[in-house]
Amino acid sequence: MSLAQPTAADFQALLALAHSRDPGERERLLITLADLCDMLGGCAEPEVRALVHDIFMTLTLQAEREIRGRLAERLASTDWAPPELIKLLAMDDIDIARPVIARSQLLEEDDLIRLLVETTIEHQIEVARRPRISGPVVGAIIDQGQPAVLASLAGNDTADASPLQMARLVAASRRIAALRAPLVRHPRMTPILANTLYSWVGEALKEALTAKFAIDPNTLETSLAEAVRDVMQGDQSETKLVFEAHGETDSMEHRLIAKLQAADQLRPGYLLRALREGRLSLFIKALAALGPYSVASVERAIGSDKPDLLALAVAGVGFDRSVFPALLDLVRGLNGGMPRQPADANSSAALFALNASSAADAFRLRIQV
């Protein structure tokens, strides 16, 4: 075969050789074909491209694990490889898939999200580490909530994380300590998020945040002490007066919830307290913060005819099934009777039988449908 001007007939000859049972012969064919495509700058002719696809797929499906690993490393940085082959290698054992997931530009956004759904934690970690992953991929990682994957995402400075997604990562760092150090160094960290993160990191990270964002520890510690005192005293009348003085604005509600989170006092039971005080908007924001969910998704849940969405949302934050009927009645009383349809006992039992993480994932999935 002439490598200077290969023809379709040359590729047909390679395809015939691809059926050889000798592993060494198959590997040599793979490397020769890869070198040939590199030399040609890809395989632009449709007939040749189809033959290249057939040869690579035939060889790879028959190849031993070691050969697939070397092939993945060889093709990870090419732009001419058959996309189906790249997807196949990305779904292979992690040692084979790793270079493809990390470097191949032939993996598109939907391919990466599919890897997050269908493959192992090790594959998901590689997706989270991949340079310049898009906002939807970042969102899918956060929605799944796997601690090791979230930690890899927090350490990925090039990920296209939105301000809301960064806020969700900071919120998750309250329970996942491995996120804290990379978030302190993250270039998308803001002064507001830094103040939140400061509340639950250790002394060394507090010093780093103070140096980077000019945080006043004395002021922050005073605010935290006040929040703890207010919550521990449970002075509902004081809280009510504060809200009346400030017109019950969104910013004041957000500030109260931030204080409760900083004091580690934002618990599922607070949802009932907010409703009993007649504060539906505070309930919405508190549930969203506990999820974490978007405020819009909680608003959609309480505006739905059926109570199942609300049941999933509160089950996802650890709310007890036995108290749900009381919560539902309070929501209806403040929300014009919505959700209007009666709760189905069997359906509610099934929803609350899920663990909190599964219920939260189910809520996020169903609220988008």
N, C-alpha and C positions, 0 to 999 in steps of 0.2 A: 504494500500500500504506500502510495506517495503522500507524505505529510504536507508537501507544499501545496497541493491542490487536491484534497480528498474529495471524493465523489460519493453520491448516495450508494453506489455499488460497494465502495470501501466500507461504509457503515453497515451495509447488509452482511458483509463478510464478518464484521465484528459481532453482529447479532447472532450469526450462526455459531461463532466460537463461544458466545455467552452461555450456551447450553452445556458446555464442558463440565464434567463432574469434578475436575481437579481444582481444589481450592486455590493453589498457587497460580494456576492459569487464569482463574476468574479474577484474582486480585490484580494480576498483571494487566488484564484487559481493562479493568476499572481505571487503573492509574494511567494507562495509555490513552484511554478515552478522555479522561480529565485533562491530561496534558494537551491533547489534540484540541479540545474545546477552548482551553486557555489560549492556545496559539492562534486560534481563529477568532478570538474575542467573542466567543459564544457560537451558537449554531442558528443563524438567522433564517435559513431556508426552511420553510414549513415541513418539507419532506424529510430533511436531515434532522430537524428538531424532533419530529415524531419518532424517528429511528433511535435517536439518542435517548429519548424518554424510555422507549421499549427496552433498550439494552441495559440502561441503568436499573430499571425496575426489575428486570429478569435476574440480573446479577445480584442485586441487593437482597431480594427475597430469598435467594438460595445461599447467601454468603454467611460465613461463620461470624460470631460475635466480634472477634478481633478485626476482621476485615471491615465490618460495618463501622467499627470505631475509627479506623484509619480513614475510611471514606468520609465519615462525618467531619473529621478534622480537615480533610482536603477540600471539601465543598463548602464549608461554613462561610467562607469569605467571598464566594463566587456569586456573580449575578446572572449566570446563564443556566445554573442547575435546574432540572425540572422541579417546579414548586411542589408537586405531589411527593417527590422523593425527599425533599427537605422536611415536609410535614411528617412523613413516615419516620425519618431519623429523629425528629424532635419528640416523637412519642415512644421511641425505643428506650432501653435501659438508660439510666441517668448518665452513666459514664460515656455512652455513645451520644446521647442527646445534648449534653452540656455545651459543646462548642457551637452547635447549630442554634440553640436557644440564645446563646450569648451574642452571636455575631451575624447570623444570617439575616440579610435585609429582605429575603424572600418570604419571611414569616410576617404576615399582616396582623392587624389589630385583632380580627376575629380568630385567627389562629392562636394567638397568645391567650385570649380569653378561654378558648377551648382547652388549652393546656392547663389552665387554672382549674377547670371544672373536671377534667377527665384523667389527670395524671397524679403522680405521687407528690408528697410534700417537697421532696428534693427537686422535682421539676418546677414546682411553683416557686421555690426559692430562687431558682435560676431566672425565671421570668421576672421576679421582683428585682433582681440585680441587673437585668438587661439595661444597657444605656438608652436613655431617652424614650422610655415607655410612655404611652399617651395617657391622657386623663381617664378615658374609659377603662383602660387596663388597671390603672391605679385604683379606680373606684371598685373594680371587681375584686382586687386583692383586699381592700379594706372591708368590703361587704362580707367576704369569707371569714375574716377575723382570726386566721391561723397565726398564733404568736410568732413562730419562727419566720414565717413569710412576711409578716408586718415588720419584724426587726430588719430583715433584708431590705424592705422597701424604705424604711426610715434611713438606712445608710446609703441609699441611692440618690446622690445629689442631683443627678440629671433627669430624674423622673418628673414628668409634667404634672405635678400635684397642684390642684387649685387651692385657694385659701380655705375653702370648706373642707377639703380632703386633709389639709394640714391640721386643721382644728380637730378632725376626727382622730388623726394619729396622736395628737397631744392628749385627747381624752382617753384613748386606749392605753397611753403610757402610764396612766394612774394604776392600772392593774397589771401591765406588762413592763417590768423594769428594764428589759433589754432594749426598749425603744428610746429610753431617756437620753443616754449619752449621744447616740447619733442625731437625735432631734436637736440637742443643744448646739451641735455643729452645723445643722442643716442651713443652707443658704436661704431657704424660703421661710425660716422662722421669723416671726414678727414680734415687736415689743409686747403686744397684747397677749399673744400665745406664750411668750417667754414668761410673763407674769403668772399665767396659769400653770405652766410647767414648773415654775419655781416652787410652787406649793407642795410638791411631793417628790422632789429629787433630793439626793444626799448633799452633804456639805460641799464636796468637791465640785459637783455640777452647779450648785448654787453660786459658788465663786465664779465659775465660768460664765454663767448667765449674767451675773452682776457686772462683770468686766465687759461683756459683749453688748449688753443692752442698757447699761447705766441704771439698773434697778436699784431702788432705795430699799434695802432690807428692813430698815426700821419701820418705814411706812407700810410695807407689805405685811410684816409680822403683826403690826398693830391692827390692820384690817382683818387679818386671819383670826387674831384673838377675839376681835369683836364678833366676827361671824360665829365662832365656836360658842361664845357666851350667849349670843342671841338664840342660837339653835338649842343649846342645852337647857336654857331657861324656858324655851317653848312659849315665849311671850307673843301670842297671836295678836293681842290688841296693839302692841308696838308695831308689829309688821303691818297691820291694817292702817295705822296712822301714817306710817312712812309712805304707803302706796297712795293714800288719799292726798297727802301733801304734794306728791309728785304726779298726780293725775293718772296713776297706774300705767305709766308708759312702758313700752316694750323694753327700753334701755334699763329701767329699774328692775323689771322682771329678770332680764338677763343678768344683771348684777347680783341679784339675790341668789339665783341659781348658781352663778359662778362662786359665790361665797360658800354656799352649801357644799358644792363639789370640793372646794379647797379644804373645807373642814371635814371632808369624808362623811357628810351627813345627808347627802342627797340619796335617799333610799326609796324603794318602792312604796313604803308606807306614806311618804310625803305626797304622793299622788292623791290619796284620799283626803289628806288635810287640805290641799289646795281646792279640791272640789267642795268640801264642806264649808270652806270660806267663800264659796261662790266665785272662785277665780278660775274660770275655764281656760283663759289664755295662759295662765301660770301653769296649769295642769299640762297643757299642750307642750309648752317649752320644757317643763321638767321631764316629761316622758321622752321627748326628743333627745334631751341631754343624756338620759339614762341609757337609751338604746345602744349606741347612738343612732338616731334616725334623723331625717330631715324634718323640720317643722311642717313643711307642706305635706309630707306623707302622713303625719299624725292627724293633721287637719282633714285629709282625705278619708282617713279611717273613721273618724267620728262623724263625718258627713255621709258615710255610706248607709244604705238601707239596712244591711245585715251587720250584726255585731261581731262577726267572726274576725274581721280585720283588727278591730280594737282588742279582741281577746288575744290574738296572736301577738300584737304589739306589747301588751302588758305581760303576757306570759314570757316574752323575750327579755324582760328586765327582772324576772323572778317573782312576779306578782302571784299571790296564792289564788287558786281556783275558787276556794270557798268564799272569798271576799269579792269576786268579780261581779256577782249580781248587784251588790250594793254600789259598786263603782259605776256599773252600767246605768243604774237608776239615777245616780247623781249627774252623770254626763247628759242623760236625756233631759233632766230637769233644767239644765243650763244651756241646752243646745236645741231647743225647739222640738224635743221629742225624738231626735236622731241619736243613734241608729234606731229606726222605727220598728223593724221586724223583731219579734220575740226571739230570745236566745234559744237555740236548740241544745238541750242538755247533753245529748250524745256527742254532738259536734264539739261543744265546749270541753267535754271530758277528753276527747281525742287531742284537742289543741293543747290543753294544759298538761297532757301526758308527755309532750315533747320536753326535752331539756331546754333551758333558757336560750342557749346558743342556736339550737335548731329552730326554735320558735321565732327568734329574731331574724334568722336567715330566711325563713318561710315568709315572714311579714314583708321583708324588703323585696322578695321576689314577687309576691302576689300584688303588692301595692303598685308595681310597675306594669302589671299586665293590663 
